[in-house]
Amino acid sequence: MGASQVDSIDGDSVPIALLRLEKLMRDAPAPVDGVAPPRGPARTFNISVRRMVCRLPETAAEKRARQETAAAAEASRKRGADGELKAPPKREYEYVNGLRLYGALVQYVLGPVRGRLGGPDMSLVHGSEIRMLVGLIGLTGTDFTRGLPQAGAKSVYDMVQDLWPGLYSSYEKGAARFNPSRFLNKVVAGVYQAKFPKHCSGNGLRATLSTLGDSILSERTRKSIPGEETLLCTARNVNWLLQYWVSACEDESQQYPDPIQMDYGFARVKGKIGFAA
């Protein structure tokens, strides 16, 4: 077993690669007397994802400068000094080192959370950290899930250490799924409480939505936040996404579940699969 190179055509490639690496880490022989074995899946396997360059978040000034530079470059590109049309610029690509990204997420992002939670129970989810992060990825919007209005991917990622206890308490390791009720009351409610701390009070999703609805936030903002039924559907969609990605990268013999069932929040609408609520 050696390194693999993946040409990414979709944003799903990186989390799927991380799930695959997490499985290899779980299957790797355990250290003996603190010394890892010289060989094994974790020692010989890595996944590199080749993808188009991902632009990091910009400040307003950086964005304006980039746009001005791009406009000037485009104007000079169209016609050279001789008046001839020039070839368009080539696409830029980058490589994501899966094993390094996995290590950084587990050590630097989630490591401080482990220390804060403490206690032996954290061992119950050890080796499933990436699966749990998929829950947050699902909440930011994918091909199969809707994102949470008013809470973009960067906002949710910035909250990850505060949301981790909720993910931990709602994740069911044996079933590789989240308990929908706990997920809504601990994670989804936590997102909106962190996003609008001055406008939320109470515990759980119902209290959070109620106080947001009665808050002084603009009418547009209040109306954009989904109700309980839609958010429950989203939580179920996240569970299907996790099952789908796990079946794709961990066990080739495992079939992903049929999404058209209550547990996964999808329904057939006019011959097409859509969200049940």
N, C-alpha and C positions, 0 to 999 in steps of 0.2 A: 504494500500500500504506500503510495507516494503522494506528491503534491498534485493538486488539480488546478487548472486554469478555467475560469468561467467567463464567457463573454456575455455581459449583462445586456438584456434588452428590456428589462423591467426593474423597478425599484425593489421588487420582492427578492431579488437575488442575494442581497447582503444578509437580511434576516434568515433566509433559508440556509445560507452557508453557515451562519452562526449556530443555528439549530443542529446542523450536521456535525459541526465541531464539538458542540456540547455533548452530543451522544458519544463521540469518540473519546472525549475526556472522561465520561462516565465509565466507558468500557475499558479504559486503560488500566493496566495492572497497578495496584496500589503500591505506594512506596514501602520499602522494608527498612526499618531503623532510620527513617527519615531520608532515605536515598531512593530516588526514582529509578526504575529499571532502565537499562541502556536502550531498550527498544520497546516498541508498542505503538498503538495508534496515535497517542498524543505526541510521540517523539518523531514519527516519520510522516505524519499527514498534515497537510495544510491546504487551504483553499484561497486562491487569489481571484478576486473579482475585477475584471476589466470593464470599466464603465465610463461614460462621458463625465468630464470634470464636474464635480459638485461644487457649486458656488456657496461659500459660507455667507451667513447673514451680514448685510452691509449697513453702515450708518447712512443717513440721508446724504451726507456730503460725499461719501464713497460711491454711492449709487449714482449721484449726479455726475461725478467725475468720470465714472466708467461709461455712462451713457454718452457723455460729450466726446470721450476718446473713441468710442465705438462709432459714433456718427461721423467723426472726422476720418477714421480709418475706412469706413464704408464709402465715403465720398471719394477718397483717393484711390480706393480699390477699383471702383467702377471703370475709371479710365486712367491709363498711365500717361506718362509724359508724351508718348506718341499718339495718344488718343484712342488706343486700342483697349478693348475690354479686358480686364484681368480676371483670373480664375478666383472663385470665391475662397475664403479662408478654409483651411482644413479643420475638421472637428478635433477637439482636444480630448484626450483620454487620460485616465488615471487608474492606478491599481490599488485595490483595497486588500491589505494583508489580513486575512480572516483571523488567524491565530492571535496576532497582535491586537486586533480590535476586540476579540473575545476577552483576552487577558486584561485589557484596559477597562472594559466595562465591568468585569467582575471585581477587579482589584481597586480601581480608583473611583468608580461610580457607586458600586454596591458595597464595597468594602467598609466604608464609614457607617453604612446603615447597619451592617452586621454588628459592628461594635456598639452602636447605639441601642439596638434591640437586646443584644446579649442573650444569655440563656441557651440551653441545649436544643430548644425547639427549632432554631434556625437550621439545624442539620437535617430536618425533615424535608426541606426544599433544596438542599444543596445538590447541585447538578441539574437544577431546573430553572436557573436564573434567567436564561435567555427565553425559555418558554413563558416565563412570567412577564418579561419585557414585551413579548409579542402582544400581551393584553393591552399595553399602552400604545403600541404601534397600531393596533386595530382601532383604538379610539381616535387616532389622528387621521384616519381615512385611508383605505386601500381599495383595490379593485372589488373587494367583497364586503367592505364595511363603510359606514358613514362616519365622518369625523364629528367631533363635538363642536357645534357652533360656538363662537367666541373663545375657543381654546385651540390654537394652532399647534403644530408639531413642536416648535421651539418652546412654546409655553409649557407644554406637557413634559418635555424633556427636562426643563429647568425645575420641574416639580418632583422629579423621579424619586429623590431621596425622601421627600415627605410622603409620597404616595406608596412607597414600598411596604410599609406595615399593612396597608389595606390590601395590596396585592398578595402579600404573604398570608393574610388571614382568609382571603377568599379563594386562594388557589387550592385545588384538590389534586395532589400529585399522582395518586393512583389512577385517576381518570384522565389526567392531563387536560383539565378544564377548570373554569372558574365557577364558583357558586354564584348564579346570577344575582340573587338577592344581596349577598354580601358585597359582590362586585359593584353593584349600584350604590349601596349605602356607604361603602368605604372608599371606593376608587372614584367613581363618577361624581359623587357628592364632594369628594375631596378636591377634584379638579375645579369645580365651580366655587367652592369655598376659598381655595387659594387664589383663584382669578378675581373674585369679588369679595375680599375679606370684610369690607365695610358694609356689605349689603346682605350678608348671610348670617344666620344664627340657627341654633338647634343642631341636632344630630340626624344623620341619615338623609336620603335623597328627598323624601317628601317634604321635610321641614326646610331643606335647602331651596327647593323649587318654590315653595310657598313664600318664603321670605324674599326671594328674588322677584317673584311676581308682584309683591307689595312694595318693592323698593322704589327709590327715586331714580333708578336707571332709566334711560330713554325708552320710550315705548317700543322703538325698533329693536333695541337690544333685548328687552324682556320677551318680545314675541319671537325672537330668533331661538330662544332656548327651548329645546323639545320637552314634551311632557313625559310622564312616567312610562306610558305604553310604548312610545317610540324609543326611549332609552333602554327599556327592557329588551326590545327587539335588537337594538344595537349590541347589548351585552351577549345575547344569544348568537348574533352574527360573529362576534369576536371568538366565541367558543368554536364555531365551525371553522373560522380562519385558522385557529391554532391546530385543530384536528387535521385540516387539509395540508398545512405546511409540514406538520410532524409526519404524516403519512408519506409525503413527498421526499423527505430527506432522512428519515430514521429507519423506516422499515418498508422496503419495496413490496413486500407481500401484503402489507396492511392497506386496505382500501379506505379511502376517505368516506365519511358517512354521507348519506343522501341529505342534501340541504333542505329538501322540501319536507320538513317536519317541525313541529312546534318548538322542539328543543333548540333549533338553530335559527329561527326567525326569518325564514324565507318562505315565499309562496309563489305559486304559478299564477301570473296575471296576464290574461290575453295571450296565452301560449308562451310567455317568457317568464323567466325567474326574476322575481323582484323582492323587495323587503315586505315582510308581513304587516308592518305597521309603520 
